[in-house]
């Protein structure tokens, strides 16, 4: 994707066909494949045994591993009970014991909501992970009807490449293998699907590729955003390695770039789905 010219245009519209193709591929991938990461978020959810309080929460997971940024905050009148997951994968605010968090959350689940996922953990004498705990909470939150529950699902794809360099100066991302000096590069893609109440409302796609600016190696970042109505926009930029200033760039041939984007998204989807078919 070196089909670019330095300019100041920040965004360009995608064709409806490209927007539709990317959105469809992303939603199809979400339907059948497990995301690399998920985030379930809600603010002001009516909660409590008789919905006498409000719950703010963000549940972040990578597979069955709970991630930094996960938190729970329950408001009832003037009382607030909260807990959050720290960098060391320990609950470091408010309630800090997994068992206590489980019992507490069971006690505030509305009586008319299926709380079996968390109750099974509460009644289990065996140990369970933070991932199991927050997944059960995410399942309960996502089951609420007609509430503004936002779920972000992220898929990552990497195509690493190794380049031999000749300046013989180690460091700055270079590695020495046997008697040669190499740089590890290639492309990194990210596909994010945003759902509101389990309905896809936005797709974001980004890809980072090696790029050279004034003889200095950096990365070009291509971003695509598509809304539920099928309207999409594209932007490209890089950061100057000297000073960190952002430079916007625009394609010479946007239609050719659109075709490359579709190919990359469809290849990512095919790669993830092929894993499911393996015995």
C-alpha positions as CSV (number, residue, x, y, z in Angstrom):
1,X,0.0,0.0,0.0
2,X,2.5,2.6,-1.2
3,X,-0.1,4.2,-3.5
4,X,0.0,7.6,-1.7
5,X,1.0,11.2,-2.1
6,X,1.7,13.6,0.8
7,X,-1.3,16.0,1.2
8,X,-3.4,17.6,3.9
9,X,-6.7,15.9,3.2
10,X,-7.7,14.1,6.4
11,X,-10.5,11.8,5.2
12,X,-11.9,10.6,1.9
13,X,-15.2,8.8,1.4
14,X,-15.3,5.1,0.5
15,X,-17.4,3.9,-2.3
16,X,-20.7,2.2,-1.2
17,X,-19.6,-1.1,-2.7
18,X,-16.3,-1.1,-0.6
19,X,-18.1,-0.1,2.6
20,X,-20.7,-2.8,2.1
21,X,-18.0,-5.5,1.4
22,X,-15.9,-4.6,4.4
23,X,-18.9,-4.4,6.7
24,X,-20.3,-7.7,5.6
25,X,-17.0,-9.5,5.9
26,X,-16.5,-8.1,9.4
27,X,-20.0,-9.1,10.6
28,X,-19.6,-12.6,9.1
29,X,-16.3,-13.0,10.9
30,X,-17.9,-11.9,14.2
31,X,-20.7,-14.4,13.7
32,X,-18.4,-17.5,13.4
33,X,-15.0,-16.7,14.9
34,X,-13.7,-15.9,18.3
35,X,-12.4,-12.3,18.6
36,X,-8.8,-11.6,19.8
37,X,-10.3,-9.2,22.4
38,X,-13.7,-8.1,23.5
39,X,-15.0,-5.2,25.6
40,X,-18.5,-5.0,27.0
41,X,-19.5,-1.6,28.4
42,X,-22.6,-0.2,30.1
43,X,-23.3,3.1,31.9
44,X,-26.2,3.7,34.2
45,X,-27.7,0.2,33.8
46,X,-30.7,-0.2,36.1
47,X,-29.4,-2.8,38.6
48,X,-29.9,-4.1,42.1
49,X,-32.3,-6.7,43.4
50,X,-35.3,-4.5,42.6
51,X,-33.4,-2.2,40.2
52,X,-33.0,0.3,42.9
53,X,-29.4,1.2,41.8
54,X,-27.3,1.7,38.7
55,X,-24.3,-0.2,37.3
56,X,-21.4,1.2,35.4
57,X,-19.1,-1.5,34.0
58,X,-16.5,-2.3,31.4
59,X,-15.4,-5.9,30.9
60,X,-12.3,-6.5,28.8
61,X,-11.2,-10.0,27.8
62,X,-8.7,-11.6,25.5
63,X,-10.0,-15.1,25.1
64,X,-10.5,-16.3,28.7
65,X,-8.0,-13.8,30.2
66,X,-9.3,-10.7,31.9
67,X,-7.6,-7.5,30.8
68,X,-6.5,-4.2,32.5
69,X,-9.3,-1.6,32.2
70,X,-12.0,-4.0,33.6
71,X,-14.1,-2.3,36.3
72,X,-17.4,-2.5,38.1
73,X,-19.1,0.4,39.9
74,X,-22.6,0.1,41.5
75,X,-24.5,3.2,42.7
76,X,-27.3,3.0,45.2
77,X,-28.6,6.3,46.6
78,X,-25.5,7.9,48.2
79,X,-23.5,4.6,48.4
80,X,-21.0,3.4,45.8
81,X,-19.3,0.0,45.7
82,X,-16.6,-0.6,43.1
83,X,-13.7,-2.7,42.1
84,X,-11.2,-2.6,39.2
85,X,-8.6,-4.9,37.8
86,X,-5.0,-3.7,38.1
87,X,-1.9,-4.2,35.9
88,X,-0.9,-7.3,38.0
89,X,-4.2,-9.0,37.2
90,X,-5.4,-8.4,40.8
91,X,-8.4,-6.5,42.0
92,X,-6.9,-3.4,43.6
93,X,-9.8,-1.2,44.5
94,X,-12.8,-1.7,46.7
95,X,-13.6,-5.4,46.8
96,X,-10.4,-7.3,46.1
97,X,-11.3,-11.0,46.5
98,X,-12.6,-12.9,43.5
99,X,-15.0,-14.9,45.8
100,X,-16.2,-11.7,47.5
101,X,-16.8,-10.0,44.1
102,X,-18.8,-13.1,43.0
103,X,-21.0,-13.1,46.1
104,X,-21.5,-9.3,45.9
105,X,-22.5,-9.4,42.3
106,X,-24.9,-12.2,42.9
107,X,-26.5,-10.2,45.6
108,X,-27.2,-7.2,43.3
109,X,-28.4,-9.0,40.2
110,X,-32.0,-8.2,39.5
111,X,-34.4,-10.9,40.5
112,X,-35.9,-11.1,37.0
113,X,-32.5,-11.6,35.2
114,X,-30.9,-15.0,34.5
115,X,-27.9,-14.8,36.9
116,X,-27.0,-18.5,36.5
117,X,-23.5,-17.7,35.1
118,X,-22.4,-15.9,38.3
119,X,-24.3,-18.2,40.6
120,X,-22.5,-21.2,39.3
121,X,-19.2,-19.7,40.3
122,X,-20.5,-18.6,43.7
123,X,-21.6,-22.1,44.5
124,X,-18.5,-23.7,43.2
125,X,-15.9,-24.7,45.8
126,X,-13.2,-24.9,43.2
127,X,-11.0,-21.9,42.3
128,X,-11.8,-19.9,39.2
129,X,-10.0,-17.3,37.2
130,X,-10.6,-13.6,36.8
131,X,-11.4,-14.4,33.1
132,X,-14.2,-16.8,34.2
133,X,-15.6,-14.2,36.6
134,X,-15.7,-11.3,34.3
135,X,-17.0,-13.4,31.4
136,X,-20.0,-14.5,33.5
137,X,-20.7,-10.8,34.4
138,X,-20.4,-9.8,30.7
139,X,-22.9,-12.5,29.8
140,X,-25.4,-11.2,32.3
141,X,-25.0,-7.6,31.2
142,X,-25.3,-8.5,27.5
143,X,-28.5,-10.4,28.2
144,X,-30.4,-7.3,29.4
145,X,-33.2,-6.4,26.9
146,X,-33.4,-2.9,25.4
147,X,-30.5,-1.5,27.3
148,X,-27.5,0.5,25.9
149,X,-24.9,-2.3,26.1
150,X,-21.9,-1.7,23.9
151,X,-19.7,-4.5,22.8
152,X,-16.4,-4.0,20.9
153,X,-14.9,-7.1,19.3
154,X,-11.4,-6.9,17.9
155,X,-9.5,-9.2,15.5
156,X,-5.7,-8.9,14.9
157,X,-3.7,-10.2,12.0
158,X,0.1,-10.0,11.5
159,X,2.1,-10.7,8.4
160,X,5.7,-10.4,9.6
161,X,8.6,-10.0,7.2
162,X,12.4,-10.0,7.8
163,X,14.5,-7.5,5.8
164,X,18.3,-7.6,5.6
165,X,19.9,-4.3,6.2
166,X,23.4,-3.2,5.2
167,X,24.3,-0.3,7.5
168,X,25.8,-2.7,10.0
169,X,24.6,-0.6,12.9
170,X,22.6,-2.6,15.5
171,X,19.8,-1.3,17.5
172,X,16.7,0.7,16.5
173,X,14.6,-2.4,15.9
174,X,17.4,-4.3,14.2
175,X,18.5,-7.8,15.2
176,X,21.7,-9.7,14.4
177,X,21.3,-13.3,13.1
178,X,24.5,-15.2,12.5
179,X,26.6,-12.7,10.5
180,X,23.8,-10.6,9.1
181,X,21.8,-7.7,10.4
182,X,18.0,-7.7,9.9
183,X,14.9,-5.7,10.6
184,X,11.6,-7.4,11.5
185,X,8.7,-5.6,9.8
186,X,5.6,-6.4,7.8
187,X,2.0,-5.4,8.2
188,X,-0.3,-5.5,11.2
189,X,-4.0,-5.3,10.7
190,X,-6.8,-4.6,13.2
191,X,-10.5,-5.1,12.6
192,X,-13.0,-3.8,15.3
193,X,-16.8,-4.4,15.2
194,X,-18.9,-2.2,17.5
195,X,-22.3,-3.5,18.6
196,X,-25.1,-1.8,20.4
197,X,-27.5,-4.2,22.0
198,X,-26.0,-7.0,19.8
199,X,-26.6,-5.1,16.6
200,X,-23.5,-4.1,14.6
201,X,-23.4,-0.3,14.3
202,X,-19.8,0.4,13.3
203,X,-16.7,-1.3,11.8
204,X,-13.2,0.1,12.1
205,X,-10.3,-1.3,10.1
206,X,-6.7,-0.2,10.4
207,X,-3.4,-1.5,8.9
208,X,0.1,-0.5,9.7
209,X,2.7,-0.9,7.0
210,X,6.4,0.0,6.7
211,X,7.0,3.5,5.2
212,X,10.0,5.7,4.6
213,X,10.0,9.4,5.2
214,X,13.1,11.5,4.2
215,X,15.2,8.3,4.3
216,X,14.0,7.4,7.8
217,X,11.9,4.3,8.3
218,X,8.5,4.7,10.0
219,X,5.0,3.2,9.6
220,X,2.1,4.3,7.5
221,X,-1.3,3.9,9.3
222,X,-4.4,3.4,7.2
223,X,-7.8,3.8,9.0
224,X,-11.2,3.0,7.7
225,X,-14.5,3.6,9.5
226,X,-17.9,2.4,8.3
227,X,-21.3,3.2,10.0
228,X,-24.4,1.0,10.1
229,X,-25.9,3.0,7.2
230,X,-23.0,1.9,5.0
231,X,-21.2,5.3,4.8
232,X,-17.5,4.8,5.1
233,X,-14.4,7.1,5.2
234,X,-10.7,6.5,4.8
235,X,-7.7,8.3,6.2
236,X,-3.9,7.7,6.0
237,X,-1.2,9.2,8.1
238,X,2.3,8.6,9.5
239,X,4.3,10.1,12.4
240,X,7.6,11.8,11.6
241,X,10.2,9.7,13.5
242,X,12.0,13.0,14.3
243,X,9.7,15.1,16.5
244,X,6.7,12.8,16.3
245,X,4.6,15.2,14.2
246,X,1.6,13.6,12.4
247,X,1.4,13.9,8.6
248,X,-1.8,13.2,6.7
249,X,-1.5,11.6,3.3
250,X,-4.0,10.7,0.6
251,X,-4.0,8.0,-2.1
252,X,-3.0,8.5,-5.7
253,X,-5.7,6.0,-6.7
254,X,-8.3,5.5,-4.0
255,X,-10.2,2.8,-5.9
256,X,-7.0,0.6,-6.2
257,X,-6.4,1.1,-2.5
258,X,-10.0,0.1,-1.7
259,X,-9.5,-3.1,-3.6
260,X,-6.4,-3.8,-1.5
261,X,-8.3,-3.1,1.7
262,X,-11.1,-5.5,0.7
263,X,-8.6,-8.2,-0.2
264,X,-6.8,-7.8,3.2
265,X,-10.1,-7.8,5.2
266,X,-11.4,-10.9,3.3
267,X,-8.0,-12.6,3.7
268,X,-8.1,-11.9,7.5
269,X,-11.6,-13.3,7.7
270,X,-10.7,-16.4,5.7
271,X,-7.6,-17.0,7.8
272,X,-9.6,-16.8,11.1
273,X,-12.5,-18.9,9.8
274,X,-10.1,-21.6,8.4
275,X,-8.8,-22.2,11.9
276,X,-12.4,-23.2,13.0
277,X,-12.5,-25.8,10.3
278,X,-9.3,-27.6,11.3
279,X,-9.9,-30.9,13.1
